Amino acid sequence: MTTTTDEHSRLIDAWLDQQWLEKGLSEHSLSNYRRDVTQLACWLQTNGEGLLRCQRFELLEFLADRHQLGISARSVARQLSAIKGFYRWLKREGRITEDPSLLIERPKTGRPLPKTLTEADVEALLRAPDLDTPLGMRDRAMLEVLYATGLRVTELVTLTQSQINPRQGLVRVVGKGDKERLVPLGEEALHWLVRYLREARPLLLGNDQELLFPSQRGTCMTRQTFWHRLKQMATVAGVQKSLSPHTLRHAFATHLLNHGADLRVVQLLLGHSDLSTTQIYTHVAQQRLQDLYQKHHPRSGT
């Protein structure tokens, strides 16, 4: 006997109630889940079946139809995730004996390429702070250190003086999982850091004498505050691209690879535990090479 639309709705409602109770999902997430499973229910009904009688081959046909409609692999993967959760719940509740989604793998979506800046964008951004103010001098030093080291923003704003070794030109970074790594600063970043320490930091100090880049109140700056400052400086610099707190970290990695750096060296500098996390930047660098080829090679066809 085919499940009716009302029965479908009751099943989905019961599942969503459980999701809300166990996981505390937002209304937005619950709405997306409802839409994802309801689309499957409607598709099954047009083929004379219902949610409780769905077979693996039917679920595969439904997913194939989604692809043919032009739905992105990422959206299909998200929908399949909701459907898998729904059928796990039905199996747990004893409403079905076999889970039709169990052996279906999620579509490979690929990782999105990180947005990055050109070297000219970075140069403009570095020149944006007002060096006549202590905050501007601090911001210039922070940008220089960030671009020279590829630190995460949280690692940057929590740096202390004891983590910097100006004589050796190194910064000792405490990253995720309290893992430490040594990263070279480079001459330009070291120049601006020493100048900031001498000219501006004494004017910004609060209670925390160790904090390297204190806020205007002399306390630890938040990631949100730094992001806000970064967007202000991008406006001054005329950089139109969308920015994120990791913009200069992405630029650091991409520009190193563009200039021939070894991938494993970049992995160590970024503090990635897995090389596959770093490999995303090779795609950015390869795309840059392809763009340059298309623009400049006499036989590129452009």
N, C-alpha and C positions, 0 to 999 in steps of 0.2 A: 504494500500500500504506500503510495507516494505521500510524503510529508507535505502538509498545506503551508501556505504563506504564514498564517497565524502561528502554526506550530514552529516554523522556522524562527519567527520573531521571539517566541517565548524561549526557545533554546538559546538564541543569541543573547537575550536579556539576562538569562540565568548565568551564562558564562561570563558576561561583562560584570555582573554583580560580584562574582567570585574574583575576577581580576581586580576590581576596585578594592575589595576587602583584603585580599592577600598582598597586592602590590601597591595599592594607593595610587593608581594611575590617574592622570589628569583627565578632565572632560575632553580635551582635545585628542588625547591618545585613545580614549574609549570610543569617541566618535569615528576616528580612523579605523579602529578595529571593527566596529559595527559595519561601516561601509565595505571594508574588505571582505568580510564573511558573507554579507548580504549579497554582494555581487556574485559570489560563487553560488549561493542559494538560488538566485534568479536564473543563472546560467544552467544549473542543474535542472530546474523546473522546465525550462524550454526543451530540455532533452528527456523529459519524462521521469526524472529521478529527483531525489531529495537529499538533504544533508546526511541523513542517517544511512542512506544506501549508496553513498558515493564510493566508487572504486578508484584504485590508483590510476588506471588508464584514463578515467574521466577527469581526474584532477590534472593529469598531464596535458590532456586536450584543452582544458580550461586555461592553463598557463600558456600553452602555445597560442591560443586565441588572443590572449592579452598581448603577447609579443607582436602578433600580426596586426593588432590595432595600433601599433606604434608606441605602446607603453614602454618606458625605459626599463632596463634590466634592474636598476636600483629600486624602482617602484614595484616591479613584480616580486623582487626579493623581499621587500617589506610586506607585501600582501601575503606571500607564502608563509612568512614568519607568523602572521596573525592566524592564518588557517591552520598551521601546525599547532599553535597554542590551543585553538578551538578543539581540534580533534584529540589532542592529549587529554583535554578536560572531559570530552565525551567518553573516551576509553576509561578514564579514571572513575567516572560516574556510572559505568556499566551500561551506557546507552548504545555502545557499539562493541563488537568483539575484536575487530581489527582496525588499526589506524591506517587509512589510505595514504596519509602524508609521510609515513614513517621513513621510507627509503628514498624519498624525493629530496635531492640536494638543492640548495639555494643557488640561483644563478650567480655566476661570477660577475661582479660589478666593477672590479678594479678600484683602486684607491684614487680619490680626486687629487689632481695635481695641486700642490700648494701655490697660492698666488705669490709672486715675487716681484721685486723691483729691479730695474736696470741699474747698472753702475752709475749712470748719470742721475737717475732718481735718488740714489743713495747720497751722492755728492751734494745734491740740492738740499736734501733733508738734513745732512750734517751741518750745512751752513745756515740753517733756519734759526737756531736759538739766538737770542739777544745776549751777546757776550758782555754787555755793560751792566748786567744784573747777576747777582749770585745764583738765582734760579736758572738763568740762561746758561751760565757757565756750567752748572751742575748738569743741565739737560744735554749740553754738547758732550760732556765727558761720558754721560750714560750712553748716548747714541754711539759714540766712538767705541766704547767698551763692548757694547752689544753687537755691533757690526764686526768688530775684530775677533770676538770670541764665540759668537753663536749661542750665547746663554739663553735659557728660558727666562721669561720676564720675572718670574718668581725668584729665580736664582739671582737675577740682577738686583732687584730691590732689597733683597735680604743680605747682600754682600756686606762683610765687615772689613775693617782695615787690616785685620790679621790675616785675611785671605789673600791679600795682595802682596806680592814681592816685587817692588819696583826695580830693585837691583838686578834681579834675574829676568824681569819682564814676564812674570807668570801670575796667574790667578788660580787659586785652589777652590774648586767649585764643589759644593755639596748638592748633588742632584737627587733624582727620584730614588727612593729606597735608601737614602742616606749614603749613596755611593759617591766617592770622591774621585775627581779627575783634575789633572793639571792642564791648563790651557794657556798658550802663549798670548801675550797682549799685542805685540807689534809696536813699532816705534811711534806711529802716529797716535794710537790710542794711549800709549804710555805718556806721550808728551802732554796730551790734553788732561789726562788723569792727574799728573803731577802738578800741572798748572791749576787745576780745580782744587786740589788739596791745599795748595799754597794760598790761593787768592779768594776762594769762595766758600769752601767747606767750613772754615771757622765762623763764618757769619750765619750759618744754618744750623749749627749744633744745638741739640736739646739735651735731654737726659742721657740718651744713649751715645756715649762717646765713641763706641766702636762702629756704629752704623756708617757705612761708606757714603751712601746717597740719601741723606735724611730729607724728609718733606719740608715744606715751608714752616711747619710747626715743630720741626726737629724730631719727628717720629718716623717710624718705618712707612714708606710710601706703599700704597696698595697697587695691585696690578691694574685696577680700574683707573686710578689716578694717572698712572703712567700712560695707559692707552689714550686717555683724554688728552694728555700733553702731546702724545705722538700725533694725534689727529690734528691738533692745533698747529704743530710744526709742519705737518704735511700741507696744510692750507697755506701757510706762509711760503713754503717752498714751491707751491704750484704743482704738487704731486696729486694727480686726479684719481689714481688707482685706489681701489678699496683696500683698507689696511686692517690688519689684525694684530694682537699683541705679539705674534710670532713673525711679523713681517720681516724684520731685520735678521732673525734667525734663519728664515728661509733664504733670504738674499745671501747671507754668509755662506751657506752650504752650496747654493747654486753657483755663485761666483767662483768659489774654490774649484768646483768641478769643471766649470767653463775654462779655467786656467790650468787644467791638467792635474789637479790634486787626486791622489789615490782615494778610492771609495772607503777603504778601511780606516784611513787617517781621518777622513771626515766623520766616520762613525764614532771614533774615539773622541774627537773634539766635541761632537754634539752630545755625547753621553748616551748613545743608543745601545741597548743591550743586545739587540738583534740587527744584523746587517740588512735584513729585508726592510726594516723601517727607514734606513738611510737610502735604499735603492730608489725610492720615489723621486729623489732629486736627480738621479741620472736621466729620468724621463724629461724633466724640466730642461736639463742641459742639452739633451738630444733635440728637443723641440727648438731650442734656441739656435742650435747649429743648422737645423733644417730651414728655419726662417732666414738665417743669414745666407744660406746657400741659394734659396729661392730668390732672394733680393739681389745678390751680387754675382752669381755665376752666369756667364754669358749664354750658356745653353740650358738654363733652368726652365725656360719656357715662359718667363714673365717679362 
